[in-house]
Amino acid sequence: MPNVPGGKSETCSFIIYSTSKKMGEVMTPTYPGTYPKNMECSYKFIGEQGQRMRLEFRDFDLFYGGAQ
């Protein structure tokens, strides 16, 4: 899937345009491994006006890494 890296201040940022690809997979850089400490990723999906997008998650894990 064509991705365009985001701003320099973000470690892991992607912009995905629907005009470039109608279907595909989006994964974090370390998938299926764990995120390195303090890593933040963002994904921005840009479509055409009036276009609907469907996101299907096949593997989605949340982990709270607060103070222990």
LOVEXVO-161348 format. One record per atom (N, C-alpha, C): residue number from 0; residue in one letter; y, z, x. Coordinates in Angstrom, 3 decimals, decimal comma, always signed. Each point is the difference from the previous one (the first is absolute). Example, Ala and Ser with C-alpha at 12.3 -4.5 7.8 and 13.67 -1.06 7.14 Angstrom:
<pts>
   pos   code          y          z          x
     0      A     -5,690     +7,800    +13,190
     0      A     +1,190     +0,000     -0,890
     0      A     +1,200     +0,000     +0,900
     1      S     +1,050     -0,720     -0,350
     1      S     +1,190     +0,060     +0,820
     1      S     +1,090     +0,730     -0,770
</pts>
This chain:
<pts>
   pos   code          y          z          x
     0      M     -1,167     +0,000     +0,843
     0      M     +1,167     +0,000     -0,843
     0      M     +1,234     +0,000     +0,892
     1      P     +0,955     -0,884     -0,255
     1      P     +1,182     -0,026     +0,853
     1      P     +0,862     +1,242     -0,205
     2      N     +0,266     +0,684     +1,057
     2      N     +0,828     +1,198     -0,041
     2      N     +1,160     -0,183     +0,957
     3      V     +1,124     +0,552     -0,342
     3      V     +1,166     -0,030     +0,870
     3      V     +0,321     +1,433     +0,365
     4      P     -0,037     +0,335     +1,302
     4      P     +0,299     +1,373     +0,378
     4      P     +1,381     +0,412     -0,478
     5      G     +0,122     +1,269     -0,385
     5      G     +1,269     +0,525     -0,496
     5      G     +0,927     +0,384     +1,134
     6      G     +0,962     +0,873     -0,316
     6      G     +1,012     +0,414     +0,964
     6      G     -0,582     +0,685     +1,217
     7      K     +0,776     +0,010     +1,085
     7      K     -0,460     +0,555     +1,271
     7      K     -0,244     +1,505     -0,060
     8      S     +0,686     +0,699     -0,906
     8      S     -0,131     +1,454     -0,040
     8      S     -1,305     +0,466     -0,639
     9      E     -0,709     -0,885     -0,669
     9      E     -1,246     +0,390     -0,651
     9      E     -1,190     -0,457     +0,836
    10      T     -0,975     +0,865     +0,102
    10      T     -1,186     -0,287     +0,793
    10      T     -0,897     -1,028     -0,667
    11      C     -0,080     +0,066     -1,295
    11      C     -0,984     -0,799     -0,735
    11      C     +0,622     -0,434     -1,328
    12      S     +0,602     -1,169     -0,038
    12      S     +0,697     -0,449     -1,197
    12      S     -0,273     -1,482     -0,211
    13      F     -0,313     -0,373     -1,243
    13      F     -0,341     -1,392     -0,288
    13      F     +0,701     -0,478     -1,254
    14      I     +0,332     -1,282     -0,034
    14      I     +0,521     -0,656     -1,189
    14      I     -0,971     -1,123     -0,336
    15      I     -0,498     -0,012     -1,233
    15      I     -0,980     -1,002     -0,432
    15      I     +0,632     -0,847     -1,093
    16      Y     +0,089     -1,304     +0,231
    16      Y     +0,609     -0,933     -0,946
    16      Y     -1,073     -0,697     -0,828
    17      S     +0,157     +0,019     -1,310
    17      S     -0,985     -0,639     -0,882
    17      S     +0,045     -1,516     +0,111
    18      T     +1,108     -0,554     +0,461
    18      T     +0,087     -1,456     +0,135
    18      T     -0,849     -0,506     +1,161
    19      S     -0,316     +0,870     +0,954
    19      S     -0,816     -0,395     +1,150
    19      S     -1,493     +0,111     -0,269
    20      K     -0,380     +0,996     -0,784
    20      K     -1,424     +0,249     -0,239
    20      K     -0,155     +0,667     -1,359
    21      K     -0,878     -0,532     -0,833
    21      K     -0,200     +0,555     -1,342
    21      K     -1,031     +1,122     -0,015
    22      M     -0,941     -0,009     +0,929
    22      M     -1,042     +1,032     +0,047
    22      M     -0,246     +0,379     +1,451
    23      G     -0,470     +1,217     +0,210
    23      G     -0,325     +0,421     +1,349
    23      G     -0,282     +1,484     +0,056
    24      E     -0,126     +0,505     +1,195
    24      E     -0,268     +1,410     +0,220
    24      E     +1,104     +0,601     +0,852
    25      V     +0,341     +1,232     -0,299
    25      V     +0,985     +0,737     +0,779
    25      V     -0,689     +1,268     +0,472
    26      M     +0,060     +0,235     +1,304
    26      M     -0,621     +1,201     +0,562
    26      M     +0,954     +0,648     +0,985
    27      T     -0,131     +1,292     +0,151
    27      T     +0,795     +0,688     +1,011
    27      T     -0,522     -0,408     +1,373
    28      P     +0,841     +0,087     +1,018
    28      P     -0,411     -0,435     +1,344
    28      P     -1,223     +0,724     +0,548
    29      T     -0,252     +1,222     -0,427
    29      T     -1,119     +0,765     +0,554
    29      T     -1,218     +0,051     -0,928
    30      Y     +0,037     -0,750     -1,121
    30      Y     -1,112     +0,037     -0,960
    30      Y     -1,286     -0,456     +0,651
    31      P     -1,124     +0,649     -0,216
    31      P     -0,258     +1,128     -0,887
    31      P     +0,201     +1,359     +0,661
    32      G     +0,590     +0,025     +1,165
    32      G     +0,245     +1,273     +0,685
    32      G     +1,141     +0,773     -0,629
    33      T     +0,294     +1,141     +0,554
    33      T     +1,065     +0,848     -0,522
    33      T     +1,338     -0,399     +0,620
    34      Y     +1,071     +0,381     -0,676
    34      Y     +1,346     -0,245     +0,522
    34      Y     +0,265     +0,900     +1,194
    35      P     +0,677     -0,517     +1,001
    35      P     +0,467     +0,892     +1,065
    35      P     +1,053     +0,957     -0,569
    36      K     +0,194     +1,124     +0,619
    36      K     +0,959     +0,990     -0,475
    36      K     +1,399     -0,616     -0,080
    37      N     +0,694     +0,284     -1,091
    37      N     +1,371     -0,445     -0,255
    37      N     +0,155     -1,510     -0,188
    38      M     -1,060     -0,725     -0,218
    38      M     +0,101     -1,443     -0,244
    38      M     +0,407     -0,235     -1,451
    39      E     +0,966     -0,863     -0,217
    39      E     +0,445     -0,347     -1,344
    39      E     -0,061     -1,514     -0,159
    40      C     -0,612     -0,437     -1,084
    40      C     -0,090     -1,427     -0,282
    40      C     +0,676     -0,301     -1,331
    41      S     +0,591     -1,177     -0,096
    41      S     +0,569     -0,432     -1,274
    41      S     -0,351     -1,468     -0,220
    42      Y     -0,192     -0,337     -1,260
    42      Y     -0,346     -1,362     -0,389
    42      Y     +0,930     -0,400     -1,140
    43      K     +0,653     -1,123     +0,132
    43      K     +0,901     -0,495     -1,040
    43      K     -0,541     -1,350     -0,470
    44      F     -0,279     -0,081     -1,295
    44      F     -0,519     -1,226     -0,596
    44      F     +1,144     -0,713     -0,706
    45      I     +0,247     -1,238     +0,370
    45      I     +1,097     -0,758     -0,584
    45      I     -0,560     -1,202     -0,742
    46      G     +0,298     -0,064     -1,302
    46      G     -0,444     -1,110     -0,832
    46      G     +1,180     -0,744     -0,581
    47      E     -0,306     -1,026     -0,754
    47      E     +1,044     -0,770     -0,659
    47      E     +0,424     +0,710     -1,277
    48      Q     +1,219     -0,272     -0,464
    48      Q     +0,496     +0,625     -1,214
    48      Q     -0,927     -0,315     -1,167
    49      G     -0,356     +1,036     -0,758
    49      G     -0,892     -0,160     -1,147
    49      G     -1,474     +0,015     +0,364
    50      Q     -0,313     -0,018     +1,263
    50      Q     -1,392     +0,006     +0,454
    50      Q     -0,562     +1,416     -0,064
    51      R     -1,258     +0,110     -0,400
    51      R     -0,690     +1,295     +0,005
    51      R     -0,936     +0,045     +1,183
    52      M     -0,193     +1,197     +0,526
    52      M     -0,927     +0,189     +1,115
    52      M     -1,055     +1,008     -0,396
    53      R     -1,165     -0,228     +0,498
    53      R     -1,114     +0,917     -0,263
    53      R     -0,506     +0,527     +1,339
    54      L     -0,061     +1,313     +0,117
    54      L     -0,542     +0,636     +1,195
    54      L     -1,291     +0,708     -0,387
    55      E     -1,029     -0,256     +0,750
    55      E     -1,297     +0,634     -0,246
    55      E     -0,381     +0,775     +1,256
    56      F     -0,236     +1,296     -0,168
    56      F     -0,369     +0,857     +1,122
    56      F     -1,500     +0,218     -0,010
    57      R     -0,646     -0,365     +1,078
    57      R     -1,450     +0,207     +0,113
    57      R     -0,327     +1,246     +0,798
    58      D     +0,918     +0,422     +0,827
    58      D     -0,195     +1,213     +0,802
    58      D     +1,373     +0,622     +0,192
    59      F     +0,206     +1,175     -0,576
    59      F     +1,312     +0,642     +0,043
    59      F     -0,209     +1,490     +0,169
    60      D     +0,355     +0,515     +1,155
    60      D     -0,177     +1,425     +0,276
    60      D     +1,350     +0,647     +0,256
    61      L     +0,175     +1,202     -0,540
    61      L     +1,186     +0,800     +0,268
    61      L     -0,438     +1,280     +0,679
    62      F     +0,749     +0,400     +0,988
    62      F     -0,311     +1,226     +0,706
    62      F     +1,281     +0,748     +0,230
    63      Y     +0,032     +1,249     -0,405
    63      Y     +1,170     +0,832     +0,259
    63      Y     -0,169     +0,660     +1,347
    64      G     +0,877     -0,302     +0,903
    64      G     -0,120     +0,541     +1,355
    64      G     +1,029     +1,065     +0,292
    65      G     +0,273     +0,861     -0,966
    65      G     +0,998     +1,053     +0,171
    65      G     -0,453     +1,069     +0,983
    66      A     +0,844     +0,997     +0,164
    66      A     -0,294     +1,101     +0,935
    66      A     -1,305     +0,689     -0,381
    67      Q     -0,746     +0,334     +1,020
    67      Q     -1,309     +0,636     -0,244
    67      Q     -0,044     +1,379     +0,583
</pts>
